[in-house]
Amino acid sequence: MQLALRLADHGFDPEVAGPRESVVFDRLERAGIPVRRVPFARGYGSPRQDARAMRALVALIRQGRFDLVHCHSAKAGALGRAAARVAGRPSVYSPHCFGFVGDVSARRRLFARTVERALGRVTAVIVCACETERHRALEAAVVAPERLRVVFYGVEDCPADGPRNPELLELRGQGPLAGAVTVLREQKRVDLLLEAARSVFERVPHARLAVVGNGPLRESLEQQARELGLDRDERFRFLGFDPPSARHLLALDVFVLPSAWEAMPIGVLEALACGIPQVVTDVEGTHEAISDETGILIPPRDSAALADAMVALLRDEGRRARMSERSRERHAELFTVDRMVADTAAAYHQALGRSK
């Protein structure tokens, strides 16, 4: 969405195609950017629907007289690049975490690598979200090194005086507040935060913890919280997510993300922009996003280390203040939307055979 809203400043005239229920379409349409709803299906269990989506993409690319197709994520990346090839257009691909990375089966890992290598031969440029993702592509021999570019994500500025979630503010009024603001799926390992809660409360009795999010694991995580007695503890809160993220982040003293794997998590960058110190697992690109001046990196799948890091920051208001200032500076240095759009436009020029 951010790319589409700003690419005109770099000489491009974008249109956006995606699933019919895409949450970005309303804002794009209000901005006058054409959107095309395509019958995408999640996963790879609907070959007939995938074939319909492929035909729709080929027709769209041919009719629109496009010069370039930019495909995002594994499934749309596969269908979109194949459609661009059939329609005779160059393609750029942003994997947003390759399908062979993370806690996946050996069968899925082999399938994902095979697909990425096959499609790599018809991809002009792959835009990696971090250096670690670029190394993953090189290790898997997806494409030649010269067709890989690293473009850090950019997130919008976060005014320090922006609106805040009133429920979180009420909780924070009783003690320093650490929390996760994330989609509730297996990758994010929010269960580790729940496991760490009792240790945090024992060592910092006035601390407060919160989970803000929606997703397929919401019910099971709430059940875990009940089993741990957190639902009866006034120091803990489980809340649903409603955008924007900043209204939740600005109410926190410490942002927590115990993911098992990532490429470059947007939530971490939003925490930087909002000046919220981070406790994040050291997976893939997270160590490229945060530094010891902005937060604490911990090993994945380690609830004890997670508790230790949260306790260290919740106990030290001065350290949090220094990290807050440096977080905003790091966002301005590396993760602005304008920089992301300019670097992506440069990747487009490379794909089109123009000067970089």
Secondary structure as UniProt FT lines:
FT   HELIX           2..6
FT   HELIX           7..10
FT   STRAND          16..19
FT   TURN            20..21
FT   TURN            23..24
FT   HELIX           25..30
FT   TURN            31..32
FT   STRAND          35..38
FT   HELIX           47..64
FT   STRAND          69..72
FT   HELIX           74..87
FT   STRAND          91..94
FT   TURN            99..100
FT   HELIX           106..120
FT   TURN            121..122
FT   STRAND          125..128
FT   HELIX           131..139
FT   TURN            140..141
FT   HELIX           145..147
FT   STRAND          148..150
FT   TURN            160..161
FT   HELIX           166..172
FT   TURN            173..174
FT   STRAND          177..181
FT   HELIX           186..188
FT   HELIX           190..203
FT   TURN            205..206
FT   STRAND          208..212
FT   TURN            216..217
FT   HELIX           218..227
FT   TURN            228..229
FT   HELIX           230..232
FT   TURN            234..235
FT   STRAND          236..239
FT   HELIX           246..249
FT   TURN            250..251
FT   STRAND          254..257
FT   HELIX           266..274
FT   STRAND          278..281
FT   TURN            284..285
FT   HELIX           286..289
FT   TURN            292..294
FT   STRAND          295..298
FT   TURN            300..301
FT   HELIX           303..314
FT   HELIX           317..334
FT   HELIX           337..351
FT   TURN            352..353
//
